[in-house]
């Protein structure tokens, strides 16, 4: 079952009673589960997720629910805390986990997992994102000051991010010598650099290391698909590149000057979590 409803409170009532009256096709148990998983939004500025079933609502307030049985029942591997520097932390996001939630919920979102891990005792700011299908390193800040410092570095492109990917086919010698793709995306300049190219004839795949210079949406995936070397397992871009192991794209390294210690930090994804090997 999948549905979207917007509700306006007409008289004082609890959130669960309002939802139960408006959606008799769903049990209170299902509604409470949807609330806990972030699928109910209260219209404030900005909107916020309403999780507590017994929240008292007043006339004029508005709720919306985005309910999808399939999404609410989905599961994925757990996120892993790799480095905790107090002011910021580095996490492993598994494939099938969103970087942050959407209107359909946030129970499979890294941002929510980090909030729960720290039991809301720290502020949590997501500094960059990975596609749902991708896995790898993601950076969080735990204060407004630290978030501002990292955001400045991101804007100035002083944070280096590295990926491992596997693409279909063998890259031409000329392309390997260029070692970068500068095809504009969405009318904007962007650049993807790559190195350590190895071709595996038995699979007809090339594996390479990528450094992302700019950060357009799906940049790596779109760049290689445009050159007819789509990433293996990509469900959106390319053809004849299906792979039962999923998207062969992992964020495996991140390097930056620590805002706290002023020392260079070079963080690498542990080998046991890497699935796009050389």
N, C-alpha and C positions, 0 to 999 in steps of 0.2 A: 504494500500500500504506500502510495506517495501522495501527499497533499500539502497545500499551502493555505493558511487562513489568517486573516487579520481580524482582530477582535477589539471592540471598544467597551470599556467597563461602564455599565449603566447604574450600578448601585454597589455599595461596599461588599466585597467578596474576596475570598482567597483565590490565588492564582490557579490552584488545582481544581477548585469548584467551577471557576469560569471556563476552564478548558474542558472539563468533563461535561458540562452542560452544552457547550458548543460543538463538541466532538464525541457524541455518544457511541460512535463506531470504535473508539479507542478506549480501552480500560484505563483506570487510574494508574495501574501499574505501568502501562506503556507510556502514559503521559509523564509520569514521574521520571521514568528512564530517559525520555526525550529531554526533559528539563535538565537532568543531571549531566547529560551529554551535550548541552549547549544549543539545543534546537529551538528554544523559545527565547524571543527577544522582547525586551521592554523598550517602548519608544521614549527614550530620553535623548539628551544631546551630549555625547553621542549615544547611540543605542547600546544597551548592555544586555548580557545574557542573564536570564532569570532562571536560577537553579533551585531556589527554595520553594517547595510546593505550597507551603502555608503563607507565603508572602501576602500581606494585606494590600488589596488594590482599592483605589478610590475612583469615583465616577469621573469619566473623561480620560483616564489613562488608557493606553492602547498596547496590545500585545500582538505579536505575530509568531506563528509556529510554522516551521518547515520540517515536515515529517516524512522520512523515507525509511521504511523497514530495512531495506537492503543496507543502506549506509550505516544505520544505527547498530546493525548486527555485525558489521565488519570488524576484523581484528588485524593487528600487525605486530611485528616484533617490537620490543621495547626500545626506547631511546637509551643511550649510554652516556653518562657524564665522564668525559675524558680528562678535563683540566678544570680545576676550580681555583681561580685567582682572587676570589672574594669580590673584587670589583667587576669581574667579568668571568665567563666560563665558556668552555668549548665542548660541544656535544656531538655525538654521532646520531644522525637521523637515518633510520632504516627506510628502505623503499616501502611505498604504500602509505607512508605517514605524511600528512600535510605539514608544511612549515608553520602555518597558523590556520585557525579554523575559518569557516565561512558561515553563511546563514543556515546551513544544514547541520551545523554542530561543530564541536571541536574536540571530541573524545579521541580522535586519531590525529591530533595536532601536536607538533613538537612544543609549541609555545605553552600549551596547556600542561603537557608533561613536565616541563621545567617549572612552571608555577606550582604544581603539586609537589614536585620533589623538594622545593625549598619551603613548602607549607605556607606560602604567601608571606614569609618573613623577610623576603627580599623583593625589591622591584625587579621586574623582568622585561627587558627590551630586546626584541628580535632585531638583529642588525643587518641581516641579509637572508635570502631565501634559497631553497633548493626545490626543484620541481618534485611533485609527489612521487613520480616514478624513480627519481634519482635517490642516491644515498650518499652519506659522507658527513664532512665537518660543517658545523654551523656555530656561529659566534653569538653570544648574548652578553649584554651589559646589565649591571645591577644597580645603577644609579643614573640620574639624569645627566650628571657631569660626565660620567664615563660613556654614556650613550652619545653625548654630543662630541666627545673626543674621537670616538670611533667613526661617527657619521662624517666628521670632517676629513678623516683619513680616507674613507670610502669615496667621498666627493673628489678628493685630490688624487685618487688612484694610487695611494701609498700602501695599500694592503694587497699583497700578492696572493692570488688564489689559484691552486693547481688541481687538475683533474686527470683521471685516467679514463680513457674511453676505448671501445672497440668498434670499428666501423666496417662496413661491407667493402670488399674489394681491396685492390692494391693501389696506393697513391702513386701517381705519376712522378717520375724523377724531378721534373720541373717544379711540381707542387711541393715536393719535399724540400727542394732547395730554397723555395720561397719561405717555407716554414711559417706562413701566416695566411690568414684569410681576412680580407678587408672589405668584403661585400657589405654595402649599406643595408640596414634593416629598418623597416618602417620609416624610410626617408632620413635615417640618422646614421652618421658614421660610427663604425665599430670595428674592433679588431680582435681576432682570435689567433694566438700564437701556439705552435705545437713543436714537439721534439721527440726524440727517442722512438722513432717509428720502427716497428717491426712487423713484417708480413708473415702470416701463417697460411701457407698454401693449402694445407689440408682443410682449413675452415673457410678459405677465401676471405680472410679478415685481416685488417691491420689494427695493431694496438699502438697507442701513442699517448704521450703526456701533453696536456693542454694547459696553457696559462691564459686566463681570461683578462683582457685588458679593459674592455668596457663591459657593461652588464645589461644588454638588451634581453627582452623576454625570449627564453628558449634559444639564446644566441648560439651556443655550441651545436645544439641539435639542428637548428635551421641552417647554419653555415655549412656543416658537412653534408646535409641532405641536398643543399643547393649545388654541391659539387658532385652529386651522385655517389657519395660515400656516406649514406645515412648510418647513424649509430644503431648497432644491433639491439633488437628488442624495443625500438622506439615505436609506440602505438600511434603516433601522430604524424611523423615525418618519414618519407622514404617508402620504398617498396622492396619486396623480397628480402626484408631484414628482420623477419620474425625470430624470436629467441625465447624459448620457454623459461630461461633464467631471468628474464626481465631486461630492463634498460641497462645497457653496458656503459654507464656513466657514473663515476664516483668522484666526489670532492675529497681528494686525498691529502692535500697540504694547504696550509695557510701561514703566511709570514708577515710580520708587522713589528713596528717598534712599540713596545708596551707603554701605554700612557702613564702607568704607575712607576715602573722601575726605569724607564727609558732604555731598557735593554732590548735587543732584537729577539723576538720569539719566532721560532720555526717549529710549527706543530705538524706532525705527520700522522695520518690515520694508521692505527696499529695493524700489523699484517693479518691478524686473525679476523679483522673486520673488512679487509679488502677482498673484492671479488673480481675486479678487472686487473688481473695480473699481467706482467710483461710477457 
